[in-house]
Amino acid sequence: SWIMKRPLQVYLDTEELRRLTAWSRERGITKSEAVRVALRGLTRAPNEDPLLGLIGICEGPADASERLDHYLNESLIAERAPAYRKSLSRRARVRR
């Protein structure tokens, strides 16, 4: 179905226009479509946010959101890298 669109004139400073142009080019869309995307995101009702549907879909500690860094540091993903190997002692170095 075709929806009639109405024009809107917006004044942007140089930096805002540069950012809008770069953002829209990165996504392969027009600046007008980029403005429409931003407007839809800003005016979407909280119950329409797709990310809110992710809340509660997995199990974990009740305080996971409050102690996220703690749990990430305990996870395999955040394992510390092995300590840097110290250089060989002077006696073990090969002389040239």
C-alpha positions as CSV (number, residue, x, y, z in Angstrom):
1,S,0.0,0.0,0.0
2,W,1.2,3.4,-0.9
3,I,1.4,6.1,1.8
4,M,1.5,9.7,0.9
5,K,4.5,11.4,2.4
6,R,4.6,15.1,3.3
7,P,7.7,17.3,3.1
8,L,9.5,18.5,6.1
9,Q,12.3,21.1,6.1
10,V,14.9,20.7,8.8
11,Y,17.9,23.0,9.5
12,L,21.1,21.3,10.6
13,D,24.4,22.7,11.5
14,T,27.5,21.5,9.6
15,E,28.4,18.8,12.1
16,E,24.9,17.4,12.3
17,L,24.7,17.3,8.5
18,R,28.1,15.5,8.3
19,R,27.0,12.9,10.9
20,L,23.6,12.3,9.1
21,T,25.3,12.0,5.8
22,A,27.9,9.5,7.1
23,W,25.3,7.5,9.0
24,S,23.0,7.2,6.0
25,R,25.8,6.3,3.6
26,E,27.1,3.6,5.9
27,R,23.7,2.0,5.7
28,G,23.0,2.7,2.0
29,I,19.9,4.8,2.7
30,T,18.9,8.4,1.9
31,K,19.2,11.1,4.5
32,S,15.4,11.3,4.4
33,E,15.1,7.6,5.3
34,A,17.7,8.1,8.1
35,V,15.6,10.8,9.6
36,R,12.5,8.6,9.4
37,V,14.3,5.7,11.1
38,A,15.4,8.0,13.9
39,L,11.9,9.5,14.3
40,R,10.4,6.0,14.5
41,G,13.0,5.0,17.1
42,L,12.4,8.1,19.2
43,T,8.6,7.9,19.1
44,R,8.2,4.2,19.5
45,A,6.1,3.2,22.6
46,P,8.1,1.2,25.2
47,N,6.0,-1.9,24.7
48,E,6.9,-1.9,21.0
49,D,10.6,-2.1,21.7
50,P,11.8,-5.4,20.4
51,L,14.7,-5.5,22.9
52,L,12.3,-5.5,25.8
53,G,11.0,-8.8,24.7
54,L,14.4,-10.3,25.6
55,I,13.9,-9.6,29.3
56,G,13.6,-12.8,31.2
57,I,14.2,-15.3,28.4
58,C,17.2,-16.8,30.1
59,E,18.0,-17.9,33.6
60,G,20.8,-16.6,35.7
61,P,21.5,-14.8,39.0
62,A,18.8,-12.4,40.2
63,D,21.4,-9.7,40.5
64,A,23.0,-10.2,37.1
65,S,22.1,-6.7,35.8
66,E,23.6,-5.1,38.9
67,R,26.7,-7.2,39.0
68,L,27.3,-7.7,35.3
69,D,31.1,-6.9,35.5
70,H,31.5,-9.4,38.4
71,Y,29.9,-12.2,36.4
72,L,31.7,-11.4,33.2
73,N,35.0,-11.5,35.1
74,E,34.1,-15.0,36.3
75,S,33.1,-16.2,32.9
76,L,35.3,-18.1,30.4
77,I,34.9,-15.2,28.0
78,A,36.6,-12.8,30.3
79,E,39.4,-15.2,31.4
80,R,42.6,-13.3,32.0
81,A,45.3,-13.8,29.4
82,P,48.4,-15.7,30.7
83,A,51.0,-13.5,32.3
84,Y,53.6,-12.1,30.0
85,R,56.7,-14.4,29.9
86,K,59.7,-12.8,31.6
87,S,62.8,-12.5,29.5
88,L,65.5,-15.0,30.0
89,S,68.1,-14.4,32.6
90,R,71.5,-13.0,31.5
91,R,73.1,-16.4,32.0
92,A,70.6,-18.1,29.7
93,R,71.0,-15.6,26.8
94,V,73.0,-16.6,23.8
95,R,76.0,-14.3,23.1
96,R,76.7,-13.4,19.5
